[in-house]
């Protein structure tokens, strides 16, 4: 098959970037550079889009890179595990969940986290009660107790 007959491929890159702190340095620069995208352009757009968030919050980002080396990206809410650890005031999840507890969160924390996560594509068709149930399940899986 000749190169002329080959189809151009759109590539996707999933990367976790701290809000407002994207830089052409690793991991962003090399990941984009090997796909032919100018990392400086991406960093400017990402930092501009996340400037209203608390600096340093990890933001899962899906970057779509087109054959002409242009890109678009979608930023999601911070990971549920990160939000739960912050709410519980812990650094790490339990090494043996179910046997040990590393912290606790209130139902109000669960509700607030569910409101944040409701905007993610995976939860947009779910009602808030279902999202809360998922957050509670993840808290239990991390060894974080949910209290009234």
N, C-alpha and C positions, 0 to 999 in steps of 0.2 A: 504494500500500500504506500502510495506516495504521500509526502507531507501535505500536499494540496488537498488530498482527500480526507485528511484527519480533521476531526471536529475540535474546535477550541473548547476548552473545559473551564467552567467556573469553579473556583476552589473556595473552600470554607475554612476558617480558622477560628477555633474557640480559645479564648485566652482570658485570664483573670488579671485585671488591671486596677490599681488603686485609683480612686476618684481624684481627678485633678492632677495626677502625678505621672501621666504617660510620658515617656521619654524615649528617644531613639536608641537608648542603651538596652541591653538584654532585660527582659525577654522579648519586648515589643520589636525593637529594631531588627534583630536577626530573623525573627519569624516573618516579618513583612518583607524584608530585603530579599530573602531567598525566593519570594514569590513576585519580585519585581515591583513592589509598591514602595513609594517614598514614605518612610516612616515619619518624617517630620510633618508631612501633610496630615497623616492620620492623628498624630499626637496633638496637633493644634486643634483639630475638630473634636477629638475626644475630651481634651481638657476644657474646651469651651462648653461642651454639652454637659459636663459634670461639675462645672464651677460652683453651682448652687448646692452641691452635696457636701457633707463633711469630708474634708480632705483625708485620703488614705483608706476609705471604706473600699473593700474589694468589690469590684463590679465585673460580673461575668459578661463577656462581650463576644458576640458572634460577628465576625467580619466576612463579608462576601466579596471575593476578588474576581472581577470579570476578566475575560481574555485580553481586553485592551488595557489592563492594569489599573483600571479605576476600581473604586471600592465603595461599599456601603457598610454600615454596621448598626447592630441593634444592641443596646445595653439593657441588661436586666437588673432586677432588684438584687441586693446582696444575698449571698447564700443563707438559707435558713439556719444552718449550723452556726454561722458567724453571728447572726442576730441573736440566737439563743444563748451563745456563750457570753455575748456582751450584756444581755439582760440578766443573766445569772451571775455575772461578775467572775467568770472562770476563764482560765487560759486554755485548758484542754478538756475534752470529753472524757468520760470514765473509761478506763481500760477494760473493765468488766461490767458493762451496763446490766442492770437487773440485780447485781450483787453489791454494787457500791453507788453512792450518790455523790456527785461533785458540787452540786448547787441546787437552787430551786428558782422557779419563776412563778408569778401569779397568773391567774386567768386573764387579767388585764394585759400582761405582757404578751400572752398567746394571742389575744385579740389584736393588739397593735401590730404584731409580727404578721398575722394573717392579713391585715389590711395592706401591709406593704407587699406581701407576696401575691395578693389577688391580682396585681397588675401584670404579673408574669404570664407569658403565653400559655403555659401549661395549666394555669388556674383560671383563666378568663371565663370559661364556661361553667365553673364550679360556684356553688353558693358559699357564703362566708363560713357557714357551719362545717362544710367539707374541708375547707382550707384550714380551719382551726383544728379539726381532727388530724389532719396531716402534720401540722406543726406539733401537736401534742405527741403524736407517734414518734416523731423525730426526737423530741425532747427526751422521751423515755428511752429511746435507743442510744442516747448520749449519756444517760445517767443523770439527767436533770429532772428533779421532781417538780410536778405541777401542783401548786397549792391554791386554795381558795383565798 
